[in-house]
């Protein structure tokens, strides 16, 4: 089979050829010596001799699996134009089966789900879909890879939140400012030093970063006012 280049890939190629340094998802692309220098973003400034070269035929396997042999989720590329971002409510209203109740989430709850599920520490794609009239993510917050509708991980996070919201089980806890500051620090540690063996899609694990971020969203009005730590 003869390999073919998609219009989106060709557009990206032409952009890099103009000399623009592009950050595309976890990749850094720049034009070097009449060719493309492609690296992971964390290696963008590393010396050439410190990196391992990968032959072109091996790139697909490298993109499919991480260093532990696990499948890399959320690989995506879209050339914008006629593509339209779907709002949260439109997306939620068309769900059926086990996800049929996510449309009952109130707008503030859905926004919490969006911020936790699409946090820069969890996903590099820029969220273009909105919750109500609230603003989507700014270009500077993410890479140029767009996200046009909620992914399966956000949908599952929303299902869990809707189920929890519908439950009658509630608890009241009183904490002082020092305890809240400690709790905020524990959130940082849980998000930034998570278990490397924990699968991203395992939202049943209470230590899943998206679960931790969801809890932090609920407590955010009481936590110390400061810039959030962005892991990764």
ZAMAR-564072 format. One record per atom (N, C-alpha, C): residue in one letter; atom name; x, y, z. Coordinates in Angstrom, 2 decimals. Layout:
("a","CA",(X,Y,Z))
...
END
This chain:
("x","N",(0.84,-1.19,0.00))
("x","CA",(0.00,0.00,0.00))
("x","C",(0.88,1.24,0.00))
("x","N",(0.61,2.17,-0.90))
("x","CA",(1.38,3.40,-0.99))
("x","C",(0.94,4.36,0.11))
("x","N",(1.86,4.84,0.95))
("x","CA",(1.47,5.77,2.01))
("x","C",(1.01,7.10,1.43))
("x","N",(0.00,7.68,2.02))
("x","CA",(-0.52,8.97,1.58))
("x","C",(-0.53,9.93,2.75))
("x","N",(-0.39,11.21,2.45))
("x","CA",(-0.40,12.25,3.48))
("x","C",(-1.76,12.94,3.49))
("x","N",(-2.33,13.11,4.66))
("x","CA",(-3.61,13.78,4.79))
("x","C",(-3.41,15.29,4.62))
("x","N",(-4.48,16.02,4.27))
("x","CA",(-4.37,17.48,4.17))
("x","C",(-3.87,18.12,5.45))
("x","N",(-4.28,17.59,6.61))
("x","CA",(-3.83,18.14,7.89))
("x","C",(-2.33,17.96,8.07))
("x","N",(-1.82,16.77,7.68))
("x","CA",(-0.38,16.51,7.81))
("x","C",(0.42,17.41,6.87))
("x","N",(-0.10,17.61,5.66))
("x","CA",(0.58,18.48,4.69))
("x","C",(0.61,19.92,5.18))
("x","N",(-0.50,20.37,5.79))
("x","CA",(-0.55,21.73,6.32))
("x","C",(0.45,21.92,7.45))
("x","N",(0.57,20.89,8.30))
("x","CA",(1.54,20.95,9.39))
("x","C",(2.96,20.98,8.84))
("x","N",(3.22,20.17,7.83))
("x","CA",(4.54,20.13,7.18))
("x","C",(4.91,21.50,6.63))
("x","N",(3.99,22.15,5.94))
("x","CA",(4.26,23.46,5.35))
("x","C",(4.50,24.51,6.44))
("x","N",(3.77,24.40,7.55))
("x","CA",(3.96,25.35,8.65))
("x","C",(5.36,25.22,9.23))
("x","N",(5.81,23.99,9.44))
("x","CA",(7.15,23.77,10.00))
("x","C",(8.22,24.24,9.02))
("x","N",(7.99,24.05,7.75))
("x","CA",(8.97,24.45,6.72))
("x","C",(9.19,25.96,6.69))
("x","N",(8.23,26.74,7.14))
("x","CA",(8.39,28.20,7.17))
("x","C",(9.32,28.65,8.29))
("x","N",(9.75,27.72,9.13))
("x","CA",(10.65,28.07,10.22))
("x","C",(9.95,28.26,11.55))
("x","N",(8.62,28.05,11.57))
("x","CA",(7.87,28.20,12.82))
("x","C",(8.11,26.98,13.71))
("x","N",(8.46,27.24,14.96))
("x","CA",(8.62,26.14,15.92))
("x","C",(7.23,25.74,16.40))
("x","N",(6.86,24.50,16.18))
("x","CA",(5.50,24.04,16.46))
("x","C",(5.50,23.04,17.62))
("x","N",(4.60,23.25,18.56))
("x","CA",(4.35,22.27,19.61))
("x","C",(3.02,21.62,19.29))
("x","N",(3.08,20.35,18.95))
("x","CA",(1.89,19.61,18.52))
("x","C",(1.68,18.44,19.47))
("x","N",(0.73,18.59,20.41))
("x","CA",(0.57,17.58,21.43))
("x","C",(1.85,17.49,22.24))
("x","N",(2.40,16.30,22.47))
("x","CA",(3.63,16.16,23.24))
("x","C",(4.89,16.33,22.39))
("x","N",(4.73,16.70,21.11))
("x","CA",(5.85,16.76,20.18))
("x","C",(6.30,18.19,19.90))
("x","N",(7.59,18.35,19.71))
("x","CA",(8.19,19.61,19.31))
("x","C",(8.77,19.42,17.91))
("x","N",(8.35,20.26,16.95))
("x","CA",(8.80,20.14,15.57))
("x","C",(9.46,21.44,15.13))
("x","N",(10.62,21.34,14.52))
("x","CA",(11.31,22.51,13.98))
("x","C",(12.07,22.10,12.72))
("x","N",(12.38,23.08,11.90))
("x","CA",(13.08,22.82,10.64))
("x","C",(14.58,22.93,10.85))
("x","N",(15.29,21.83,10.63))
("x","CA",(16.73,21.80,10.85))
("x","C",(17.42,21.09,9.69))
("x","N",(18.40,21.77,9.07))
("x","CA",(19.22,21.15,8.03))
("x","C",(18.36,20.52,6.93))
("x","N",(17.40,21.28,6.42))
("x","CA",(16.53,20.84,5.32))
("x","C",(15.71,19.61,5.70))
("x","N",(15.40,19.47,6.95))
("x","CA",(14.57,18.37,7.41))
("x","C",(13.88,18.76,8.71))
("x","N",(13.00,17.89,9.16))
("x","CA",(12.24,18.17,10.38))
("x","C",(12.91,17.50,11.58))
("x","N",(13.17,18.30,12.61))
("x","CA",(13.67,17.79,13.88))
("x","C",(12.45,17.56,14.77))
("x","N",(12.16,16.30,15.07))
("x","CA",(10.97,15.93,15.83))
("x","C",(11.39,15.32,17.16))
("x","N",(10.94,15.93,18.25))
("x","CA",(11.30,15.47,19.58))
("x","C",(10.08,15.57,20.51))
("x","N",(10.22,14.94,21.67))
("x","CA",(9.26,15.22,22.72))
("x","C",(9.55,16.60,23.27))
("x","N",(8.49,17.29,23.73))
("x","CA",(8.66,18.68,24.16))
("x","C",(9.70,18.82,25.27))
("x","N",(9.75,17.86,26.18))
("x","CA",(10.72,17.97,27.28))
("x","C",(12.15,17.83,26.80))
("x","N",(12.35,17.36,25.57))
("x","CA",(13.70,17.20,25.02))
("x","C",(14.03,18.27,23.99))
("x","N",(13.19,19.32,23.88))
("x","CA",(13.37,20.30,22.82))
("x","C",(14.72,21.00,22.88))
("x","N",(15.22,21.26,24.10))
("x","CA",(16.49,21.97,24.24))
("x","C",(17.66,21.04,24.52))
("x","N",(17.45,19.74,24.48))
("x","CA",(18.52,18.79,24.79))
("x","C",(19.55,18.73,23.66))
("x","N",(20.79,18.43,24.01))
("x","CA",(21.83,18.28,23.00))
("x","C",(21.56,17.05,22.14))
("x","N",(21.90,17.16,20.87))
("x","CA",(21.62,16.06,19.94))
("x","C",(22.23,14.74,20.42))
("x","N",(23.45,14.81,20.94))
("x","CA",(24.15,13.59,21.34))
("x","C",(23.53,12.88,22.52))
("x","N",(22.66,13.56,23.26))
("x","CA",(22.05,12.94,24.44))
("x","C",(20.75,12.21,24.10))
("x","N",(20.33,12.29,22.85))
("x","CA",(19.05,11.68,22.45))
("x","C",(19.27,10.45,21.59))
("x","N",(18.28,9.58,21.60))
("x","CA",(18.32,8.36,20.78))
("x","C",(17.57,8.61,19.47))
("x","N",(18.21,8.31,18.36))
("x","CA",(17.57,8.47,17.06))
("x","C",(16.64,7.29,16.79))
("x","N",(15.53,7.58,16.12))
("x","CA",(14.55,6.54,15.77))
("x","C",(14.34,6.57,14.27))
("x","N",(14.47,5.43,13.62))
("x","CA",(14.26,5.36,12.18))
("x","C",(12.78,5.58,11.85))
("x","N",(12.52,6.13,10.68))
("x","CA",(11.15,6.45,10.27))
("x","C",(10.20,5.25,10.37))
("x","N",(10.59,4.05,9.92))
("x","CA",(9.66,2.91,10.01))
("x","C",(9.27,2.54,11.44))
("x","N",(10.08,2.97,12.42))
("x","CA",(9.81,2.62,13.82))
("x","C",(8.96,3.67,14.55))
("x","N",(8.63,4.77,13.87))
("x","CA",(7.91,5.85,14.53))
("x","C",(6.48,5.43,14.92))
("x","N",(5.83,4.63,14.07))
("x","CA",(4.45,4.24,14.36))
("x","C",(4.37,3.43,15.67))
("x","N",(5.29,2.47,15.82))
("x","CA",(5.29,1.67,17.05))
("x","C",(5.58,2.54,18.26))
("x","N",(6.47,3.52,18.09))
("x","CA",(6.81,4.42,19.20))
("x","C",(5.60,5.27,19.59))
("x","N",(4.81,5.67,18.60))
("x","CA",(3.62,6.48,18.88))
("x","C",(2.49,5.67,19.50))
("x","N",(2.45,4.37,19.23))
("x","CA",(1.36,3.53,19.73))
("x","C",(1.50,3.18,21.20))
("x","N",(2.74,2.97,21.66))
("x","CA",(2.96,2.46,23.02))
("x","C",(3.92,3.36,23.78))
("x","N",(3.71,3.45,25.12))
("x","CA",(4.63,4.23,25.93))
("x","C",(5.81,3.36,26.38))
("x","N",(6.67,3.89,27.26))
("x","CA",(7.87,3.18,27.67))
("x","C",(7.56,1.88,28.42))
("x","N",(6.37,1.78,29.02))
("x","CA",(5.97,0.58,29.74))
("x","C",(5.17,-0.38,28.88))
("x","N",(5.06,-0.08,27.58))
("x","CA",(4.33,-0.97,26.67))
("x","C",(2.83,-0.77,26.69))
("x","N",(2.35,0.31,27.28))
("x","CA",(0.91,0.56,27.34))
("x","C",(0.48,1.41,26.16))
("x","N",(-0.76,1.21,25.73))
("x","CA",(-1.30,1.99,24.61))
("x","C",(-1.41,3.45,24.98))
("x","N",(-1.00,4.33,24.07))
("x","CA",(-1.10,5.77,24.31))
("x","C",(-2.49,6.25,23.88))
("x","N",(-3.34,6.72,24.81))
("x","CA",(-4.67,7.18,24.42))
("x","C",(-4.65,8.60,23.89))
("x","N",(-5.79,9.00,23.31))
("x","CA",(-6.01,10.39,22.91))
("x","C",(-5.02,10.91,21.87))
("x","N",(-4.68,10.08,20.88))
("x","CA",(-3.90,10.59,19.76))
("x","C",(-4.91,11.16,18.77))
("x","N",(-4.73,12.42,18.38))
("x","CA",(-5.71,13.04,17.48))
("x","C",(-5.07,14.20,16.75))
("x","N",(-5.61,14.51,15.52))
("x","CA",(-5.18,15.69,14.74))
("x","C",(-6.32,16.11,13.86))
("x","N",(-6.59,17.40,13.85))
("x","CA",(-7.71,17.93,13.06))
("x","C",(-7.26,19.19,12.35))
("x","N",(-7.58,19.30,11.09))
("x","CA",(-7.34,20.54,10.36))
("x","C",(-8.62,21.34,10.43))
("x","N",(-8.60,22.46,11.15))
("x","CA",(-9.82,23.22,11.34))
("x","C",(-10.27,23.87,10.04))
("x","N",(-11.53,24.23,9.99))
("x","CA",(-12.14,24.82,8.81))
("x","C",(-13.63,24.64,8.94))
("x","N",(-14.17,23.58,8.35))
("x","CA",(-15.59,23.30,8.46))
("x","C",(-15.93,22.55,9.74))
("x","N",(-14.91,22.04,10.46))
("x","CA",(-15.15,21.30,11.69))
("x","C",(-15.78,22.21,12.73))
("x","N",(-16.75,21.68,13.48))
("x","CA",(-17.49,22.48,14.46))
("x","C",(-17.38,21.82,15.83))
("x","N",(-17.07,22.63,16.84))
("x","CA",(-17.02,22.12,18.19))
("x","C",(-18.45,21.89,18.69))
("x","N",(-18.65,20.78,19.40))
("x","CA",(-19.97,20.43,19.95))
("x","C",(-20.03,20.90,21.39))
("x","N",(-21.12,21.57,21.76))
("x","CA",(-21.26,22.03,23.13))
("x","C",(-21.47,20.84,24.07))
("x","N",(-21.18,21.06,25.36))
("x","CA",(-21.38,19.99,26.33))
("x","C",(-22.82,19.51,26.34))
("x","N",(-23.78,20.45,26.38))
("x","CA",(-25.18,20.06,26.49))
("x","C",(-25.64,19.27,25.27))
("x","N",(-25.22,19.69,24.08))
("x","CA",(-25.56,18.95,22.87))
("x","C",(-25.00,17.54,22.92))
("x","N",(-23.77,17.43,23.37))
("x","CA",(-23.13,16.12,23.46))
("x","C",(-23.82,15.25,24.51))
("x","N",(-24.12,15.84,25.68))
("x","CA",(-24.74,15.08,26.77))
("x","C",(-26.16,14.64,26.41))
("x","N",(-26.90,15.47,25.69))
("x","CA",(-28.29,15.16,25.36))
("x","C",(-28.43,13.96,24.42))
("x","N",(-27.39,13.64,23.68))
("x","CA",(-27.49,12.53,22.74))
("x","C",(-26.96,11.21,23.30))
("x","N",(-26.57,11.21,24.59))
("x","CA",(-26.06,9.99,25.21))
("x","C",(-27.20,9.05,25.57))
("x","N",(-26.92,7.76,25.50))
("x","CA",(-27.91,6.73,25.82))
("x","C",(-27.25,5.69,26.73))
("x","N",(-28.04,4.72,27.16))
("x","CA",(-27.50,3.65,27.98))
("x","C",(-27.00,4.16,29.32))
("x","N",(-25.83,3.70,29.74))
("x","CA",(-25.31,4.04,31.07))
("x","C",(-24.96,5.51,31.20))
("x","N",(-24.85,6.24,30.09))
("x","CA",(-24.50,7.66,30.14))
("x","C",(-25.71,8.58,29.93))
("x","N",(-26.90,8.03,29.93))
("x","CA",(-28.08,8.82,29.59))
("x","C",(-28.39,9.92,30.59))
("x","N",(-27.87,9.82,31.82))
("x","CA",(-28.21,10.79,32.85))
("x","C",(-27.20,11.94,32.97))
("x","N",(-26.13,11.91,32.19))
("x","CA",(-25.12,12.97,32.36))
("x","C",(-25.67,14.34,31.96))
("x","N",(-26.71,14.37,31.15))
("x","CA",(-27.29,15.65,30.74))
("x","C",(-27.97,16.37,31.90))
("x","N",(-28.21,15.66,33.01))
("x","CA",(-28.87,16.28,34.16))
("x","C",(-27.90,17.06,35.04))
("x","N",(-26.60,16.97,34.75))
("x","CA",(-25.63,17.76,35.52))
("x","C",(-25.92,19.24,35.34))
("x","N",(-25.89,19.99,36.43))
("x","CA",(-26.04,21.43,36.34))
("x","C",(-24.81,22.04,35.68))
("x","N",(-24.96,23.23,35.13))
("x","CA",(-23.86,23.84,34.39))
("x","C",(-22.58,24.00,35.23))
("x","N",(-22.66,24.45,36.49))
("x","CA",(-21.42,24.53,37.29))
("x","C",(-20.76,23.17,37.50))
("x","N",(-21.58,22.12,37.66))
("x","CA",(-21.02,20.78,37.84))
("x","C",(-20.35,20.30,36.56))
("x","N",(-20.99,20.57,35.42))
("x","CA",(-20.40,20.17,34.13))
("x","C",(-19.10,20.92,33.87))
("x","N",(-19.03,22.18,34.30))
("x","CA",(-17.80,22.95,34.13))
("x","C",(-16.68,22.38,35.00))
("x","N",(-17.01,21.93,36.20))
("x","CA",(-16.02,21.28,37.05))
("x","C",(-15.48,20.02,36.38))
("x","N",(-16.37,19.23,35.78))
("x","CA",(-15.96,18.03,35.07))
("x","C",(-15.02,18.39,33.92))
("x","N",(-15.36,19.45,33.18))
("x","CA",(-14.53,19.86,32.03))
("x","C",(-13.15,20.30,32.49))
("x","N",(-13.08,21.09,33.56))
("x","CA",(-11.77,21.57,34.03))
("x","C",(-10.91,20.43,34.58))
("x","N",(-11.54,19.50,35.30))
("x","CA",(-10.78,18.38,35.86))
("x","C",(-10.37,17.39,34.77))
("x","N",(-11.30,17.06,33.89))
("x","CA",(-11.02,16.07,32.86))
("x","C",(-10.07,16.54,31.78))
("x","N",(-10.05,17.87,31.55))
("x","CA",(-9.23,18.43,30.48))
("x","C",(-8.03,19.22,31.03))
("x","N",(-7.72,19.03,32.30))
("x","CA",(-6.60,19.73,32.93))
("x","C",(-5.32,19.51,32.11))
("x","N",(-4.45,20.53,31.96))
("x","CA",(-3.21,20.38,31.20))
("x","C",(-2.33,19.23,31.66))
("x","N",(-2.45,18.84,32.93))
("x","CA",(-1.68,17.71,33.41))
("x","C",(-2.22,16.37,32.94))
("x","N",(-3.45,16.38,32.40))
("x","CA",(-4.07,15.13,31.94))
("x","C",(-4.19,15.06,30.43))
("x","N",(-4.31,16.20,29.77))
("x","CA",(-4.53,16.19,28.32))
("x","C",(-3.90,17.42,27.70))
("x","N",(-3.23,17.25,26.56))
("x","CA",(-2.55,18.35,25.89))
("x","C",(-3.40,18.99,24.81))
("x","N",(-4.54,18.38,24.48))
("x","CA",(-5.38,18.96,23.44))
("x","C",(-6.13,20.17,23.97))
("x","N",(-6.29,21.19,23.13))
("x","CA",(-6.99,22.40,23.53))
("x","C",(-8.50,22.20,23.39))
("x","N",(-9.22,22.35,24.48))
("x","CA",(-10.68,22.15,24.48))
("x","C",(-11.35,23.34,23.80))
("x","N",(-12.06,23.04,22.70))
("x","CA",(-12.82,24.06,21.98))
("x","C",(-14.31,23.97,22.27))
("x","N",(-14.76,22.86,22.86))
("x","CA",(-16.18,22.76,23.20))
("x","C",(-16.43,23.48,24.52))
("x","N",(-17.65,24.04,24.63))
("x","CA",(-17.98,24.87,25.78))
("x","C",(-19.04,24.23,26.65))
("x","N",(-19.07,24.68,27.89))
("x","CA",(-20.17,24.37,28.80))
("x","C",(-20.98,25.65,28.93))
("x","N",(-22.19,25.67,28.39))
("x","CA",(-22.98,26.90,28.38))
("x","C",(-22.27,27.99,27.59))
("x","N",(-22.22,29.18,28.17))
("x","CA",(-21.55,30.30,27.52))
("x","C",(-20.16,30.55,28.09))
("x","N",(-19.71,29.62,28.93))
("x","CA",(-18.39,29.79,29.53))
("x","C",(-17.30,29.65,28.48))
("x","N",(-16.20,30.36,28.65))
("x","CA",(-15.12,30.35,27.68))
("x","C",(-14.43,28.99,27.64))
("x","N",(-14.00,28.59,26.44))
("x","CA",(-13.20,27.37,26.32))
("x","C",(-11.76,27.72,26.66))
("x","N",(-10.87,26.76,26.53))
("x","CA",(-9.48,26.98,26.92))
("x","C",(-8.76,27.95,25.99))
("x","N",(-7.91,28.78,26.56))
("x","CA",(-7.14,29.74,25.78))
("x","C",(-6.00,29.02,25.05))
("x","N",(-5.59,29.53,23.86))
("x","CA",(-4.52,28.86,23.10))
("x","C",(-3.24,28.67,23.89))
("x","N",(-2.91,29.61,24.77))
("x","CA",(-1.64,29.52,25.50))
("x","C",(-1.64,28.39,26.53))
("x","N",(-2.81,27.88,26.90))
("x","CA",(-2.89,26.87,27.95))
("x","C",(-2.54,25.48,27.45))
("x","N",(-2.71,25.23,26.16))
("x","CA",(-2.53,23.89,25.61))
("x","C",(-1.71,23.96,24.32))
("x","N",(-1.60,22.81,23.64))
("x","CA",(-0.92,22.77,22.35))
("x","C",(-1.94,23.08,21.25))
("x","N",(-1.51,23.03,20.00))
("x","CA",(-2.39,23.40,18.89))
("x","C",(-3.35,22.27,18.49))
("x","N",(-3.27,21.11,19.11))
("x","CA",(-4.17,20.01,18.79))
("x","C",(-5.54,20.31,19.38))
("x","N",(-6.58,20.44,18.55))
("x","CA",(-7.91,20.81,19.07))
("x","C",(-8.72,19.62,19.55))
("x","N",(-9.63,19.87,20.46))
("x","CA",(-10.60,18.88,20.93))
("x","C",(-11.98,19.44,20.66))
("x","N",(-12.77,18.76,19.83))
("x","CA",(-14.05,19.29,19.37))
("x","C",(-15.25,18.79,20.16))
("x","N",(-15.07,17.74,20.95))
("x","CA",(-16.16,17.26,21.78))
("x","C",(-15.59,16.45,22.95))
("x","N",(-16.36,16.29,24.04))
("x","CA",(-15.85,15.54,25.19))
("x","C",(-15.42,14.13,24.80))
("x","N",(-14.30,13.70,25.36))
("x","CA",(-13.80,12.36,25.07))
("x","C",(-14.43,11.35,26.02))
("x","N",(-14.12,10.07,25.83))
("x","CA",(-14.70,9.01,26.65))
("x","C",(-14.30,9.15,28.12))
("x","N",(-13.10,9.66,28.40))
("x","CA",(-12.66,9.81,29.77))
("x","C",(-13.45,10.90,30.49))
("x","N",(-13.71,12.00,29.80))
("x","CA",(-14.52,13.07,30.38))
("x","C",(-15.96,12.60,30.57))
("x","N",(-16.45,11.83,29.61))
("x","CA",(-17.82,11.31,29.73))
("x","C",(-17.96,10.40,30.94))
("x","N",(-16.98,9.53,31.18))
("x","CA",(-17.04,8.64,32.33))
("x","C",(-16.90,9.43,33.63))
("x","N",(-16.07,10.47,33.63))
("x","CA",(-15.95,11.32,34.81))
("x","C",(-17.29,12.01,35.10))
("x","N",(-17.98,12.44,34.05))
("x","CA",(-19.29,13.07,34.21))
("x","C",(-20.31,12.09,34.75))
("x","N",(-20.27,10.85,34.28))
("x","CA",(-21.21,9.83,34.78))
("x","C",(-21.01,9.60,36.28))
("x","N",(-19.76,9.52,36.70))
("x","CA",(-19.49,9.30,38.11))
("x","C",(-19.94,10.50,38.94))
("x","N",(-19.73,11.70,38.42))
("x","CA",(-20.13,12.90,39.14))
("x","C",(-21.66,12.99,39.24))
("x","N",(-22.36,12.64,38.15))
("x","CA",(-23.83,12.67,38.18))
("x","C",(-24.37,11.66,39.19))
("x","N",(-23.76,10.49,39.21))
("x","CA",(-24.19,9.46,40.14))
("x","C",(-23.96,9.90,41.58))
("x","N",(-22.82,10.53,41.84))
("x","CA",(-22.52,11.01,43.19))
("x","C",(-23.46,12.14,43.58))
("x","N",(-23.79,13.02,42.63))
("x","CA",(-24.67,14.14,42.92))
("x","C",(-26.09,13.67,43.24))
("x","N",(-26.50,12.56,42.62))
("x","CA",(-27.85,12.04,42.84))
("x","C",(-27.97,11.25,44.13))
("x","N",(-26.84,10.93,44.76))
("x","CA",(-26.85,10.15,45.99))
("x","C",(-27.27,11.01,47.18))
("x","N",(-27.93,10.40,48.13))
("x","CA",(-28.34,11.11,49.35))
("x","C",(-27.24,11.12,50.41))
("x","N",(-26.15,10.41,50.14))
("x","CA",(-25.07,10.34,51.13))
("x","C",(-24.23,11.61,51.09))
("x","N",(-24.24,12.34,52.18))
("x","CA",(-23.49,13.58,52.29))
("x","C",(-22.77,13.61,53.63))
("x","N",(-21.65,14.31,53.67))
("x","CA",(-20.90,14.45,54.91))
("x","C",(-20.50,15.91,55.07))
("x","N",(-20.47,16.38,56.30))
("x","CA",(-20.04,17.73,56.61))
("x","C",(-18.75,17.67,57.42))
("x","N",(-17.75,18.40,56.95))
("x","CA",(-16.45,18.41,57.61))
("x","C",(-16.04,19.86,57.82))
("x","N",(-15.54,20.17,59.01))
("x","CA",(-15.06,21.51,59.32))
("x","C",(-13.54,21.49,59.39))
("x","N",(-12.89,22.35,58.58))
("x","CA",(-11.43,22.42,58.53))
("x","C",(-10.99,23.86,58.74))
("x","N",(-9.86,24.05,59.43))
("x","CA",(-9.32,25.41,59.56))
("x","C",(-8.41,25.71,58.38))
("x","N",(-7.88,26.94,58.31))
("x","CA",(-7.09,27.36,57.16))
("x","C",(-5.80,26.55,57.01))
("x","N",(-5.19,26.18,58.15))
("x","CA",(-3.99,25.37,58.07))
("x","C",(-4.26,24.00,57.50))
("x","N",(-5.38,23.42,57.87))
("x","CA",(-5.74,22.09,57.36))
("x","C",(-6.09,22.16,55.87))
("x","N",(-6.72,23.26,55.46))
("x","CA",(-7.03,23.43,54.05))
("x","C",(-5.76,23.59,53.22))
("x","N",(-4.78,24.32,53.77))
("x","CA",(-3.49,24.48,53.07))
("x","C",(-2.78,23.14,52.94))
("x","N",(-2.85,22.32,53.99))
("x","CA",(-2.25,20.99,53.95))
("x","C",(-2.96,20.13,52.91))
("x","N",(-4.27,20.20,52.87))
("x","CA",(-5.04,19.43,51.90))
("x","C",(-4.68,19.85,50.48))
("x","N",(-4.49,21.15,50.29))
("x","CA",(-4.12,21.65,48.97))
("x","C",(-2.77,21.10,48.54))
("x","N",(-1.84,21.02,49.49))
("x","CA",(-0.52,20.47,49.19))
("x","C",(-0.61,18.98,48.85))
("x","N",(-1.48,18.28,49.54))
("x","CA",(-1.67,16.85,49.27))
("x","C",(-2.24,16.64,47.87))
("x","N",(-3.08,17.56,47.42))
("x","CA",(-3.58,17.48,46.05))
("x","C",(-2.42,17.57,45.06))
("x","N",(-1.52,18.53,45.30))
("x","CA",(-0.35,18.67,44.42))
("x","C",(0.45,17.38,44.35))
("x","N",(0.68,16.77,45.49))
("x","CA",(1.48,15.55,45.54))
("x","C",(0.77,14.41,44.82))
("x","N",(-0.53,14.28,45.03))
("x","CA",(-1.28,13.20,44.41))
("x","C",(-1.31,13.32,42.90))
("x","N",(-1.38,14.56,42.41))
("x","CA",(-1.45,14.79,40.96))
("x","C",(-0.07,14.69,40.32))
("x","N",(0.94,15.26,40.98))
("x","CA",(2.26,15.34,40.37))
("x","C",(3.12,14.11,40.53))
("x","N",(2.82,13.25,41.51))
("x","CA",(3.65,12.07,41.73))
("x","C",(2.79,10.81,41.75))
("x","N",(1.92,10.72,40.76))
("x","CA",(1.01,9.57,40.69))
("x","C",(1.73,8.28,40.35))
("x","N",(1.04,7.17,40.51))
("x","CA",(1.58,5.85,40.21))
("x","C",(1.77,5.71,38.70))
("x","N",(3.01,5.50,38.22))
("x","CA",(3.24,5.38,36.77))
("x","C",(2.56,4.15,36.16))
("x","N",(2.20,3.17,36.99))
("x","CA",(1.53,1.98,36.49))
("x","C",(0.02,2.14,36.40))
("x","N",(-0.50,3.26,36.92))
("x","CA",(-1.94,3.49,36.89))
("x","C",(-2.38,3.86,35.48))
("x","N",(-3.33,3.11,34.94))
("x","CA",(-3.81,3.38,33.58))
("x","C",(-4.65,4.65,33.57))
("x","N",(-4.43,5.49,32.56))
("x","CA",(-5.13,6.77,32.47))
("x","C",(-6.65,6.58,32.43))
("x","N",(-7.09,5.51,31.77))
("x","CA",(-8.52,5.29,31.62))
("x","C",(-9.18,4.61,32.80))
("x","N",(-8.40,4.27,33.84))
("x","CA",(-8.96,3.58,35.00))
("x","C",(-9.52,4.61,35.98))
("x","N",(-10.72,5.09,35.71))
("x","CA",(-11.34,6.08,36.58))
("x","C",(-11.96,5.44,37.82))
("x","N",(-11.92,4.11,37.90))
("x","CA",(-12.38,3.44,39.09))
("x","C",(-11.38,3.55,40.23))
("x","N",(-10.13,3.89,39.93))
("x","CA",(-9.10,4.05,40.95))
("x","C",(-9.24,5.46,41.55))
("x","N",(-9.42,5.57,42.87))
("x","CA",(-9.59,6.90,43.48))
("x","C",(-8.37,7.80,43.34))
("x","N",(-7.19,7.24,43.02))
("x","CA",(-6.00,8.05,42.84))
("x","C",(-5.78,8.47,41.39))
("x","N",(-6.73,8.14,40.51))
("x","CA",(-6.64,8.61,39.13))
("x","C",(-6.58,10.14,39.15))
("x","N",(-5.63,10.75,38.41))
("x","CA",(-5.49,12.22,38.46))
("x","C",(-6.78,12.97,38.19))
("x","N",(-7.61,12.48,37.29))
("x","CA",(-8.87,13.17,37.01))
("x","C",(-9.82,13.09,38.20))
("x","N",(-9.80,11.99,38.94))
("x","CA",(-10.62,11.87,40.14))
("x","C",(-10.12,12.85,41.21))
("x","N",(-8.81,12.94,41.36))
("x","CA",(-8.22,13.87,42.34))
("x","C",(-8.56,15.31,41.97))
("x","N",(-8.44,15.64,40.69))
("x","CA",(-8.75,16.99,40.23))
("x","C",(-10.23,17.32,40.39))
("x","N",(-11.09,16.30,40.24))
("x","CA",(-12.52,16.52,40.41))
("x","C",(-12.83,16.89,41.86))
("x","N",(-12.20,16.20,42.79))
("x","CA",(-12.40,16.53,44.20))
("x","C",(-11.86,17.93,44.50))
("x","N",(-10.72,18.24,43.90))
("x","CA",(-10.14,19.57,44.13))
("x","C",(-11.06,20.66,43.59))
("x","N",(-11.72,20.42,42.47))
("x","CA",(-12.66,21.38,41.91))
("x","C",(-13.77,21.70,42.92))
("x","N",(-14.26,20.68,43.60))
("x","CA",(-15.35,20.88,44.55))
("x","C",(-14.90,21.70,45.76))
("x","N",(-13.63,21.56,46.13))
("x","CA",(-13.11,22.24,47.31))
("x","C",(-12.43,23.56,46.97))
("x","N",(-12.31,23.87,45.69))
("x","CA",(-11.54,25.04,45.26))
("x","C",(-11.97,26.34,45.93))
("x","N",(-13.27,26.61,46.15))
("x","CA",(-13.65,27.88,46.79))
("x","C",(-13.06,28.06,48.18))
("x","N",(-12.67,26.98,48.85))
("x","CA",(-12.14,27.06,50.21))
("x","C",(-10.63,26.90,50.29))
("x","N",(-10.00,26.52,49.18))
("x","CA",(-8.55,26.31,49.19))
("x","C",(-7.82,27.64,49.07))
("x","N",(-6.55,27.70,49.49))
("x","CA",(-5.78,28.94,49.38))
("x","C",(-5.76,29.46,47.94))
("x","N",(-5.88,30.77,47.78))
("x","CA",(-5.90,31.38,46.46))
("x","C",(-4.47,31.44,45.92))
("x","N",(-4.19,30.66,44.91))
("x","CA",(-2.87,30.66,44.29))
("x","C",(-3.00,29.98,42.93))
("x","N",(-1.96,30.11,42.12))
("x","CA",(-1.93,29.45,40.83))
("x","C",(-1.82,27.95,41.02))
("x","N",(-2.63,27.21,40.30))
("x","CA",(-2.59,25.76,40.42))
("x","C",(-1.27,25.21,39.91))
("x","N",(-0.79,24.19,40.57))
("x","CA",(0.36,23.44,40.06))
("x","C",(-0.08,22.62,38.86))
("x","N",(0.66,22.73,37.75))
("x","CA",(0.29,21.99,36.55))
("x","C",(1.31,20.89,36.34))
("x","N",(0.96,19.64,36.66))
("x","CA",(1.93,18.55,36.53))
("x","C",(2.22,18.26,35.07))
("x","N",(3.36,17.59,34.83))
("x","CA",(3.68,17.15,33.48))
("x","C",(4.46,18.22,32.73))
END
